[in-house]
């Protein structure tokens, strides 16, 4: 049985739109053959090999990046305003996989924060630490 390069198999099976994209998936460690990670896009496999690409199907919603006061809005919209220094930036993103939609929100500082923002950030961190562990909830 003739063996095929993995980048070619990925395109033939519709798992990647181009060989260039297939090669990028291999380099990212996202391609599995028989549940083993493929290290090089030049590796060859039987045409009937079990091939899988790890990762999300799509974003679950358009990602949001909001800074300063806009970071408090639940569904901030894009603006052309630059992100200022010494403020908080909120990132809200997610992915869809097998029908499940994830949602992850994180906040970062763009430098040393003014006292009022640093105090609010520390208060939230203390409240999160005092709450139950997410891992404990699934046990």
C-alpha positions as CSV (number, residue, x, y, z in Angstrom):
1,X,0.0,0.0,0.0
2,X,1.4,3.4,-1.0
3,X,2.1,5.7,1.9
4,X,1.3,9.5,1.7
5,X,2.8,12.5,3.3
6,X,0.7,13.7,6.3
7,X,0.3,17.2,4.9
8,X,-1.2,15.7,1.7
9,X,-3.5,13.4,3.7
10,X,-4.8,16.3,5.8
11,X,-5.8,18.2,2.6
12,X,-7.3,15.2,0.9
13,X,-9.4,14.5,4.0
14,X,-10.6,18.1,4.3
15,X,-8.8,18.5,7.7
16,X,-6.7,21.4,6.3
17,X,-7.5,23.8,3.4
18,X,-3.9,23.8,2.0
19,X,-0.7,21.9,2.5
20,X,0.8,25.1,4.0
21,X,-1.9,25.1,6.6
22,X,-1.4,21.3,7.1
23,X,2.3,21.9,7.7
24,X,1.5,24.6,10.3
25,X,-0.9,22.2,12.1
26,X,1.9,19.6,12.2
27,X,4.4,22.2,13.5
28,X,1.9,23.2,16.2
29,X,1.7,19.6,17.4
30,X,-2.0,19.4,16.6
31,X,-1.9,16.4,14.2
32,X,-2.3,12.9,15.6
33,X,-2.1,9.6,13.7
34,X,-3.3,6.6,15.7
35,X,-3.4,9.0,18.7
36,X,0.4,9.7,18.4
37,X,1.6,13.3,17.6
38,X,3.2,13.7,14.2
39,X,6.5,15.5,14.4
40,X,7.2,16.3,10.7
41,X,4.9,17.1,7.8
42,X,7.1,14.9,5.6
43,X,6.2,11.8,7.6
44,X,4.3,9.2,5.5
45,X,1.4,7.1,6.5
46,X,-1.0,4.6,5.0
47,X,-4.0,6.2,3.2
48,X,-6.4,4.5,5.7
49,X,-4.5,5.7,8.8
50,X,-6.5,7.2,11.7
51,X,-5.8,10.9,11.4
52,X,-7.1,13.6,13.8
53,X,-6.5,17.3,14.3
54,X,-6.7,18.6,17.8
55,X,-8.3,21.9,18.5
56,X,-11.5,23.8,18.4
57,X,-14.0,23.7,15.5
58,X,-14.6,27.5,15.6
59,X,-14.6,30.4,18.0
60,X,-17.8,30.3,20.1
61,X,-18.3,34.0,19.7
62,X,-16.3,37.0,18.4
63,X,-13.4,37.7,20.8
64,X,-13.6,40.9,22.8
65,X,-10.7,43.1,24.0
66,X,-11.8,46.1,26.1
67,X,-9.7,48.5,28.1
68,X,-10.2,51.0,30.9
69,X,-13.9,51.7,31.6
70,X,-15.1,49.7,28.6
71,X,-13.6,46.6,30.2
72,X,-16.6,46.6,32.6
73,X,-19.1,46.3,29.8
74,X,-20.4,42.7,29.4
75,X,-20.3,42.9,25.5
76,X,-18.0,45.7,24.7
77,X,-17.7,46.7,21.0
78,X,-14.6,47.6,19.1
79,X,-13.3,51.1,19.0
80,X,-10.2,52.7,17.4
81,X,-9.1,54.1,20.8
82,X,-5.6,53.0,21.7
83,X,-5.2,51.0,24.9
84,X,-3.8,53.3,27.6
85,X,-0.9,52.6,29.9
86,X,-1.6,52.0,33.6
87,X,-5.1,50.5,33.1
88,X,-6.8,47.1,33.0
89,X,-7.6,45.2,29.8
90,X,-10.3,42.6,29.7
91,X,-10.0,39.7,27.2
92,X,-13.2,37.6,26.5
93,X,-12.7,34.6,24.2
94,X,-14.0,31.2,23.6
95,X,-14.0,28.2,21.3
96,X,-16.5,25.6,20.1
97,X,-15.7,21.9,20.1
98,X,-18.2,19.1,19.6
99,X,-21.1,21.4,20.3
100,X,-19.6,22.7,23.6
101,X,-19.0,26.5,23.7
102,X,-16.3,27.6,26.1
103,X,-16.0,31.2,27.5
104,X,-12.8,32.5,29.1
105,X,-12.5,36.0,30.5
106,X,-9.1,37.3,31.7
107,X,-7.9,40.7,32.9
108,X,-4.3,42.1,32.6
109,X,-2.7,45.3,33.6
110,X,-0.9,47.5,31.2
111,X,1.8,48.6,33.6
112,X,1.7,49.7,37.2
113,X,-1.9,50.5,38.2
114,X,-3.1,53.6,40.0
115,X,-4.0,52.8,43.7
116,X,-7.8,52.6,43.1
117,X,-7.4,50.0,40.2
118,X,-4.8,48.0,42.1
119,X,-7.0,47.9,45.1
120,X,-10.0,46.7,43.1
121,X,-7.9,44.1,41.3
122,X,-6.5,42.8,44.6
123,X,-10.0,42.6,46.1
124,X,-11.3,40.4,43.2
125,X,-8.2,38.2,43.4
126,X,-8.8,37.6,47.2
127,X,-12.4,36.8,46.5
128,X,-11.5,34.3,43.8
129,X,-8.9,32.7,46.1
130,X,-11.5,32.4,49.0
131,X,-14.1,30.7,46.8
132,X,-14.3,27.0,46.0
133,X,-11.8,25.4,43.7
134,X,-13.3,24.7,40.2
135,X,-11.5,21.3,40.3
136,X,-13.3,20.5,43.6
137,X,-16.7,21.0,41.9
138,X,-16.1,18.2,39.4
139,X,-14.9,15.5,41.9
